[in-house]
């Protein structure tokens, strides 16, 4: 006699009325114990519900889009063992921690523009073997896991496999506009195919190699990293007076001190105080670096490049200033060597010589944060008794929400501002 076992939604904590976003099996499938059978997703967590037993799926009681709670019937499975109790509940795969709100930012990334359809795989299709967190990442990026090649010998797809798939998709289309009939990566609408000359005179010129490389890198970094930007101001009145004094005292042969070397030194001190920002993500691991190589964005006629000051923690201000000037000159002449742009831990992007009151810099992967600064300005600042004119420098810190959180970012930026306000703190 055939024994059908009812598989129901297990205890999922405080969650209820949770939508089914993916059905992972179909009638007739042979499943093993612990095979994922359905994916549920609340507003703060995603989980795959595994089967508690091996057998054949004979009935499916739910469909994508249905809402379920504890005890809701999911499947009826023909038991493959004689010693299984008549009714079973699946145990859920461990939930990822619910993201915490930090200010006005929620740690959950925004959904991708177009997600794969939530439906069972077609007959004959092989179900991708991946964890709930990997499946969620794929949904957010609009990636079909069936098209991802796993590096693991057992066929299990990792986050790195998904990211590598996305990189290949973007690089395959880098520098080439999508034709009107072709779909862009992530199933987005095709790029508009416009005859601009119909509307007036135009001039066409090819993008430089640096511009094409920068575009591909910046696009990847923006898509794959959940960016958040914090803003603050630093009172650099005393620092600016000190900088001008040092330049006046130095001879003509000495490297001229701009604000950039001070920013680099303050960044090193802040990274040493908050090492989570001196890190990179590598799969499921966080790599905290014990060296402090600081990149700085250099504007050139051919596009943006990021030379790196190595071991900035060991170099005095004058040496950093001289090295910045040398690297910037090489960048403008197109003579930077690849090793002079590698190994950075953190990047400083200064628009102070141009203007602006703030911006949201894109993180330079595989780093997890970048500091942007714009033009300083004299503002009235209340000291508890009166308003005094002070030179204030806008600070913009973009950070990767997968690696750090909002509270840490706020502390980092406050610490950095305090160093710039009283540079004597750098020696502490």
C-alpha positions as CSV (number, residue, x, y, z in Angstrom):
1,X,0.0,0.0,0.0
2,X,1.4,3.4,-1.0
3,X,2.1,5.7,1.9
4,X,1.8,9.5,1.2
5,X,3.5,11.7,3.7
6,X,2.3,15.3,4.1
7,X,5.1,17.9,4.2
8,X,4.0,21.1,5.9
9,X,5.6,24.5,6.6
10,X,7.7,24.1,9.8
11,X,8.2,26.5,12.6
12,X,9.6,29.6,11.0
13,X,9.7,31.9,14.0
14,X,7.7,35.1,13.9
15,X,7.1,34.9,10.2
16,X,3.6,34.3,8.9
17,X,1.7,34.7,5.7
18,X,5.0,34.4,3.8
19,X,5.0,34.4,0.0
20,X,6.2,31.4,-1.9
21,X,8.7,32.8,-4.4
22,X,10.1,29.6,-6.0
23,X,8.8,26.0,-6.3
24,X,11.8,23.8,-6.6
25,X,10.2,20.4,-7.4
26,X,7.4,19.1,-9.6
27,X,5.1,16.1,-9.5
28,X,7.0,12.9,-10.3
29,X,10.4,14.2,-9.0
30,X,12.5,11.8,-6.9
31,X,13.8,13.8,-4.0
32,X,16.2,13.0,-1.1
33,X,16.0,14.0,2.5
34,X,17.2,17.6,2.9
35,X,16.6,18.5,-0.7
36,X,15.2,22.0,-1.0
37,X,11.6,21.8,-2.1
38,X,10.3,25.4,-1.9
39,X,11.7,28.9,-1.3
40,X,9.9,31.4,1.0
41,X,10.8,35.0,1.4
42,X,9.5,37.6,3.9
43,X,10.4,41.2,3.8
44,X,13.6,40.5,5.8
45,X,14.7,36.9,5.1
46,X,14.8,34.2,2.5
47,X,14.8,30.4,3.3
48,X,14.7,27.1,1.4
49,X,12.5,24.5,3.1
50,X,14.1,21.1,2.8
51,X,12.3,17.8,2.5
52,X,12.3,15.7,5.7
53,X,12.3,12.4,3.8
54,X,13.3,10.7,0.5
55,X,10.6,9.7,-1.9
56,X,8.5,10.7,-5.0
57,X,6.6,13.9,-5.2
58,X,2.9,12.9,-5.9
59,X,1.0,16.1,-5.1
60,X,1.9,19.8,-4.9
61,X,-0.4,21.9,-2.7
62,X,1.0,25.3,-3.3
63,X,2.2,27.5,-6.2
64,X,4.5,30.5,-6.5
65,X,2.7,33.6,-5.2
66,X,0.8,31.7,-2.5
67,X,1.2,32.8,1.1
68,X,1.9,30.2,3.7
69,X,2.4,30.0,7.5
70,X,3.4,27.3,9.9
71,X,1.5,24.1,9.2
72,X,0.4,25.0,5.7
73,X,0.5,21.9,3.5
74,X,3.2,22.0,0.9
75,X,3.5,18.5,-0.7
76,X,2.5,14.9,-0.5
77,X,5.4,12.6,-0.9
78,X,5.3,8.8,-1.6
79,X,7.5,7.4,1.2
80,X,10.6,5.6,0.1
81,X,11.2,4.1,3.6
82,X,8.9,2.0,5.8
83,X,9.9,3.5,9.1
84,X,8.8,7.1,8.5
85,X,6.0,8.5,10.6
86,X,2.8,9.3,8.7
87,X,3.1,13.1,9.1
88,X,6.3,15.0,8.9
89,X,7.4,18.6,9.1
90,X,10.3,19.9,7.2
91,X,13.0,21.8,9.1
92,X,14.0,25.1,7.5
93,X,17.4,25.9,6.2
94,X,19.1,28.4,8.5
95,X,17.8,31.9,7.9
96,X,20.2,34.6,7.0
97,X,20.1,37.3,9.8
98,X,17.4,39.8,9.2
99,X,19.0,43.1,8.1
100,X,18.9,45.9,10.6
101,X,17.8,49.4,9.8
102,X,20.6,52.0,10.0
103,X,19.3,55.5,9.8
104,X,17.1,55.6,6.7
105,X,18.9,52.7,5.1
106,X,17.8,49.1,5.2
107,X,20.4,46.5,4.8
108,X,18.4,44.5,2.3
109,X,19.5,45.3,-1.3
110,X,16.9,46.6,-3.8
111,X,15.4,44.0,-6.1
112,X,16.8,43.6,-9.6
113,X,14.8,45.3,-12.4
114,X,13.7,42.0,-13.8
115,X,13.7,38.8,-11.8
116,X,13.5,35.3,-13.3
117,X,10.1,33.8,-13.5
118,X,9.0,31.9,-10.4
119,X,8.0,28.6,-11.8
120,X,9.2,24.9,-11.7
121,X,11.9,23.9,-14.0
122,X,10.7,22.4,-17.3
123,X,10.8,18.7,-17.8
124,X,14.3,17.3,-18.2
125,X,15.9,20.4,-16.6
126,X,18.5,20.0,-14.0
127,X,17.8,21.9,-10.8
128,X,20.7,24.1,-9.8
129,X,22.3,23.2,-6.4
130,X,22.7,26.3,-4.4
131,X,22.1,27.7,-0.9
132,X,19.3,30.1,0.0
133,X,21.7,33.1,0.1
134,X,23.1,32.2,-3.3
135,X,19.6,31.9,-4.7
136,X,18.6,35.2,-3.3
137,X,21.7,36.9,-4.8
138,X,20.9,35.4,-8.1
139,X,17.3,36.7,-7.9
140,X,18.5,40.2,-7.0
141,X,20.9,40.2,-10.0
142,X,18.5,38.7,-12.4
143,X,20.7,35.6,-13.0
144,X,19.3,32.3,-14.1
145,X,21.1,29.7,-11.9
146,X,20.6,27.1,-14.6
147,X,23.1,29.0,-16.8
148,X,25.7,29.4,-14.0
149,X,28.7,27.0,-14.2
150,X,29.7,25.8,-10.7
151,X,33.4,25.7,-9.9
152,X,32.7,23.1,-7.2
153,X,33.4,19.5,-8.3
154,X,30.1,18.4,-6.6
155,X,28.1,20.9,-8.7
156,X,27.2,23.3,-5.9
157,X,26.9,26.9,-7.0
158,X,28.6,29.5,-4.8
159,X,28.2,33.3,-4.6
160,X,31.6,33.6,-6.4
161,X,30.2,31.5,-9.3
162,X,27.2,33.9,-9.6
163,X,29.4,37.0,-9.5
164,X,31.8,35.4,-12.1
165,X,28.8,34.8,-14.3
166,X,27.7,38.4,-14.0
167,X,31.2,39.7,-14.7
168,X,31.4,37.6,-17.9
169,X,28.0,38.9,-19.0
170,X,29.0,42.5,-18.5
171,X,32.5,42.1,-20.0
172,X,31.0,40.4,-23.0
173,X,28.9,43.6,-23.7
174,X,31.5,46.2,-22.5
175,X,32.1,49.0,-24.9
176,X,29.5,47.8,-27.4
177,X,26.0,49.3,-27.5
178,X,23.3,46.6,-27.5
179,X,21.5,46.3,-30.9
180,X,17.9,47.2,-30.9
181,X,16.8,43.6,-31.2
182,X,19.2,42.2,-28.5
183,X,18.5,42.0,-24.8
184,X,21.0,43.6,-22.5
185,X,22.5,41.6,-19.5
186,X,20.0,40.9,-16.6
187,X,17.1,40.9,-19.1
188,X,16.9,44.6,-19.2
189,X,15.2,46.5,-22.0
190,X,17.6,46.9,-25.0
191,X,19.6,50.2,-25.1
192,X,17.8,52.8,-27.3
193,X,19.0,52.8,-30.9
194,X,18.7,56.5,-31.8
195,X,19.7,58.3,-35.0
196,X,21.0,61.4,-33.2
197,X,21.8,63.2,-36.5
198,X,18.0,63.4,-37.2
199,X,17.7,66.1,-34.5
200,X,20.8,68.2,-35.3
201,X,24.6,68.2,-35.9
202,X,26.6,65.6,-34.0
203,X,30.3,64.7,-33.7
204,X,31.3,61.1,-33.0
205,X,34.6,60.0,-31.4
206,X,35.6,56.7,-30.0
207,X,35.9,56.2,-26.3
208,X,39.5,55.8,-25.0
209,X,40.7,52.5,-23.7
210,X,40.7,53.8,-20.1
211,X,37.2,55.1,-20.5
212,X,36.0,51.7,-21.7
213,X,37.8,49.9,-18.9
214,X,36.5,52.3,-16.3
215,X,33.0,52.0,-17.5
216,X,33.0,48.2,-17.2
217,X,34.6,48.3,-13.8
218,X,32.3,51.1,-12.4
219,X,29.2,49.3,-13.8
220,X,30.2,46.0,-12.2
221,X,31.0,47.7,-8.8
222,X,27.7,49.6,-8.8
223,X,25.6,46.5,-9.7
224,X,27.3,44.0,-7.4
225,X,27.9,46.2,-4.2
226,X,25.0,47.6,-2.1
227,X,26.3,51.2,-1.9
228,X,25.4,53.5,1.0
229,X,26.9,57.0,1.3
230,X,27.4,58.9,4.6
231,X,28.0,62.7,4.7
232,X,29.7,64.8,7.2
233,X,31.9,68.0,7.5
234,X,35.3,68.5,8.9
235,X,36.5,71.8,10.4
236,X,39.9,72.2,8.6
237,X,40.5,75.8,9.7
238,X,43.6,74.9,11.8
239,X,44.7,72.3,9.3
240,X,44.7,74.7,6.4
241,X,46.7,77.3,8.4
242,X,49.2,74.5,9.3
243,X,49.5,73.4,5.7
244,X,50.1,76.9,4.5
245,X,52.7,77.4,7.2
246,X,54.6,74.2,6.2
247,X,54.6,75.3,2.6
248,X,55.9,78.8,3.5
249,X,58.7,77.3,5.6
250,X,59.8,74.7,3.0
251,X,62.2,75.5,0.3
252,X,61.3,75.6,-3.4
253,X,62.8,72.1,-3.8
254,X,60.4,70.5,-1.3
255,X,57.2,68.9,-2.5
256,X,54.3,71.2,-2.1
257,X,51.7,70.0,0.4
258,X,48.2,69.9,-0.8
259,X,45.3,68.6,1.2
260,X,45.5,65.2,-0.3
261,X,48.5,63.9,1.8
262,X,46.7,64.9,5.0
263,X,43.6,63.1,3.8
264,X,45.7,60.0,3.1
265,X,47.3,60.1,6.5
266,X,44.0,60.6,8.2
267,X,42.5,57.7,6.2
268,X,45.3,55.4,7.3
269,X,44.7,56.3,11.0
270,X,41.0,55.7,10.6
271,X,41.5,52.4,8.9
272,X,43.8,51.3,11.7
273,X,41.1,52.3,14.2
274,X,38.3,50.6,12.2
275,X,39.9,47.7,10.4
276,X,36.6,46.5,8.9
277,X,37.1,49.2,6.3
278,X,40.6,48.0,5.4
279,X,39.2,44.7,4.1
280,X,37.8,42.9,1.1
281,X,35.2,40.2,0.7
282,X,36.4,36.9,-0.7
283,X,33.5,34.5,-1.0
284,X,32.2,33.8,2.4
285,X,35.3,35.2,4.1
286,X,36.3,38.8,5.0
287,X,40.0,39.5,4.4
288,X,41.3,42.2,6.8
289,X,44.6,43.6,5.5
290,X,47.6,44.3,7.7
291,X,49.0,46.8,5.3
292,X,47.7,50.3,4.3
293,X,48.0,51.1,0.6
294,X,45.9,54.1,-0.3
295,X,44.7,54.9,-3.8
296,X,43.7,58.3,-5.0
297,X,41.6,59.1,-8.0
298,X,43.5,61.0,-10.7
299,X,41.7,62.8,-13.6
300,X,43.5,62.5,-16.9
301,X,42.7,63.5,-20.5
302,X,42.0,59.8,-21.3
303,X,39.8,59.1,-18.2
304,X,39.9,58.3,-14.5
305,X,42.8,56.1,-13.0
306,X,43.6,55.3,-9.4
307,X,47.3,55.2,-8.6
308,X,48.2,53.7,-5.2
309,X,50.5,55.0,-2.5
310,X,52.0,51.9,-0.9
311,X,52.7,51.7,2.8
312,X,51.3,55.1,3.4
313,X,51.4,54.4,7.2
314,X,55.2,54.5,7.0
315,X,55.7,57.6,4.9
316,X,55.8,61.2,6.1
317,X,53.6,63.8,4.6
318,X,56.3,65.3,2.3
319,X,57.1,61.8,0.8
320,X,53.4,61.1,0.2
321,X,53.1,64.5,-1.4
322,X,56.0,63.9,-3.7
323,X,54.8,60.4,-4.6
324,X,51.3,61.7,-5.4
325,X,52.7,64.4,-7.7
326,X,54.9,61.9,-9.5
327,X,52.1,59.3,-9.9
328,X,49.6,62.0,-11.1
329,X,52.1,63.2,-13.7
330,X,52.6,59.6,-15.0
331,X,48.9,59.2,-15.1
332,X,48.4,62.3,-17.2
333,X,51.1,61.1,-19.6
334,X,49.6,57.6,-19.8
335,X,52.8,56.1,-18.4
336,X,51.5,54.4,-15.2
337,X,52.5,50.8,-14.8
338,X,49.9,48.2,-13.8
339,X,51.6,47.5,-10.5
340,X,51.3,51.2,-9.6
341,X,47.5,50.9,-9.7
342,X,47.2,47.6,-7.8
343,X,46.9,46.5,-4.2
344,X,44.9,49.4,-2.9
345,X,43.0,49.1,0.4
346,X,41.0,52.3,0.4
347,X,40.6,55.2,-2.1
348,X,40.4,58.9,-1.7
349,X,38.6,60.9,-4.5
350,X,39.0,64.7,-4.1
351,X,37.1,67.2,-6.2
352,X,38.2,70.1,-4.1
353,X,40.1,71.7,-6.9
354,X,37.0,71.7,-9.1
355,X,34.1,72.4,-6.8
356,X,30.8,70.9,-5.6
357,X,29.2,70.4,-2.2
358,X,29.0,66.6,-2.2
359,X,28.8,63.4,-4.3
360,X,28.3,59.7,-4.0
361,X,31.6,58.0,-5.1
362,X,31.5,54.5,-6.4
363,X,33.6,52.0,-4.5
364,X,36.7,50.7,-6.2
365,X,36.4,46.9,-6.0
366,X,37.6,44.8,-4.2
367,X,37.8,47.6,-1.6
368,X,34.8,48.1,0.7
369,X,34.8,51.9,1.0
370,X,35.9,55.1,-0.6
371,X,36.2,58.7,0.7
372,X,35.0,61.6,-1.5
373,X,35.8,65.2,-0.6
374,X,34.7,68.4,-2.4
375,X,35.5,72.1,-2.1
376,X,35.9,73.6,1.4
377,X,34.0,76.7,2.3
378,X,33.9,79.3,5.1
379,X,30.7,78.8,7.2
380,X,29.5,80.3,10.5
381,X,29.9,77.7,13.2
382,X,28.4,77.9,16.7
383,X,30.9,77.3,19.5
384,X,28.5,77.5,22.4
385,X,28.8,81.2,22.8
386,X,28.9,82.7,19.3
387,X,29.1,82.0,15.6
388,X,32.7,82.0,14.2
389,X,33.8,81.7,10.6
390,X,35.3,78.3,10.1
391,X,36.6,76.5,7.0
392,X,34.4,73.4,6.6
393,X,35.3,70.4,4.3
394,X,32.5,68.2,3.0
395,X,33.1,64.5,3.4
396,X,31.3,61.7,1.5
397,X,32.0,58.1,2.6
398,X,30.5,55.3,0.3
399,X,30.7,51.8,1.8
400,X,29.7,48.3,1.0
401,X,26.7,47.3,3.2
402,X,27.7,43.6,2.9
403,X,31.0,44.3,4.8
404,X,30.1,47.1,7.2
405,X,27.0,48.7,8.7
406,X,25.8,52.2,9.1
407,X,26.9,52.6,12.7
408,X,30.5,51.7,11.9
409,X,30.4,54.0,8.9
410,X,29.2,56.9,11.0
411,X,32.0,56.3,13.6
412,X,34.6,56.0,10.9
413,X,33.6,59.3,9.4
414,X,33.3,61.1,12.7
415,X,36.8,59.9,13.6
416,X,38.2,61.0,10.3
417,X,36.7,64.5,10.7
418,X,38.2,64.8,14.2
419,X,41.6,64.0,12.8
420,X,41.3,66.6,10.2
421,X,40.1,69.2,12.8
422,X,43.1,68.5,15.0
423,X,45.8,66.8,13.0
424,X,47.9,66.3,16.2
425,X,45.6,63.3,16.9
426,X,47.3,61.4,14.0
427,X,50.3,60.7,16.1
428,X,48.2,59.2,19.0
